[in-house]
Amino acid sequence: MAEKDNNEVYILAIESSCDDTSAAVMLGDTVLSNVTASQAVHEQYGGVVPELASRAHELNIVPVVDAALKKAGVGKEQLSAIAFTRGPGLMGSLLVGVSFAKGLAASLGIPMIDVNHLQGHIMAHFIKEQGVEPHVPEYPFLCLMVSGGNSQIVKVNSYKDMEIVGQTIDDAAGEALDKCAKIMGLGYPGGPIIDRLAREGDAKAYTFSKPHIPGYDYSFSGLKTSFLYTLRKLVAEDADYVDKHKNDLAASFERTVVEVLMDKLYKASKALKIKRIALSGGVSANTALRAAYADYAKRYGWEIYIPKFGFTTDNAAMIGIVGYHKYLDKDFCEMDKPVFTRTVL
């Protein structure tokens, strides 16, 4: 394979770990296109149905990749490599993206690059956009990675050297928010609904029990149970209680989740003497969490880094930025590597 100048490295990235089919085209570390197709079919079930997700990926993968290439103005013959999410995620969903990547890479005679989905969320801070001045953290930095399935505090020493400082031992923060919404009958996905309602509510209207977990690990199952028992008692006295007080309930639950997240993050920052603090993952779009980051930055002199909204949820550009760094290191993937559903960094 002939050596290419970094400015000529075009990478097609594919993300299909859950219910979003996404494809991006990168020129070096700059994103040229980032196209995502979401799946509304899961809303009626109150959560992602794996079988339906994989079927939807099969329908979406070709048009999404085609749209990403056309939007970037790049032909498939110009591609240097194909990066894809190898895991963690849903087995069926991952297999669709990986199988497509393998087939296209083989047909074009170009290398494949496997990417850890969680690593992609953290490295989303380094995605560059045309005409936009980048604001990226220097190594080392701490990153709070919060999504529907993961809540971790990670010490990031380089793109390939990441150390988990703390993580959830049960539910993730995003999962807790989704379940809170489900308990109140608000629909799916619940996180954005809770965020919207909380903006109109009193965050101190209710007090829920917080977990007491040693070190920097998280636990949200007890908080979820406390919320459920509180609601059962209130609804027993007034069947319409949730509808009358949903804003205050959402705001109070959201506040508690954010306080738990930020308390452990502050302790880790203080112990490790690191004040460069990043936020990533789908829950990083939460309004209250972003406000807490700004408040802690002011109080404790943190340098904070939060990706733009489009790079916080599952998207292919975050896979592409990791793929670019691995391309420079010639860290390619063999054709027979299997997907994985669960892992740590």
Sequence and secondary structure as in RCSB ss.txt:
>XXXX:A:sequence
MAEKDNNEVYILAIESSCDDTSAAVMLGDTVLSNVTASQAVHEQYGGVVPELASRAHELNIVPVVDAALKKAGVG
KEQLSAIAFTRGPGLMGSLLVGVSFAKGLAASLGIPMIDVNHLQGHIMAHFIKEQGVEPHVPEYPFLCLMVSGGN
SQIVKVNSYKDMEIVGQTIDDAAGEALDKCAKIMGLGYPGGPIIDRLAREGDAKAYTFSKPHIPGYDYSFSGLKT
SFLYTLRKLVAEDADYVDKHKNDLAASFERTVVEVLMDKLYKASKALKIKRIALSGGVSANTALRAAYADYAKRY
GWEIYIPKFGFTTDNAAMIGIVGYHKYLDKDFCEMDKPVFTRTVL
>XXXX:A:secstr
     GGG EEEEEE SSS EEEEEEETTEEEEEEEE  GGGGGGTS  HHHHHHHHHHHHHHHHHHHHHHHT  
GGG  EEEEEEESS HHHHHHHHHHHHHHHHHHT  EEEEEHHHHHHHGGG EETT       SSEEEEEE SS 
EEEEEEEETTEEEEEEEBSS  HHHHHHHHHHHTT  SSHHHHHHHHHTTS TTS        STT B  HHHHH
HHHHHHHHHHHH TTHHHHHHHHHHHHHHHHHHHHHHHHHHHHHHHHT  EEEEESGGGG HHHHHHHHHHHHHH
  EEE   GGGTSS HHHHHHHHHHHHHTT  B TT    S    
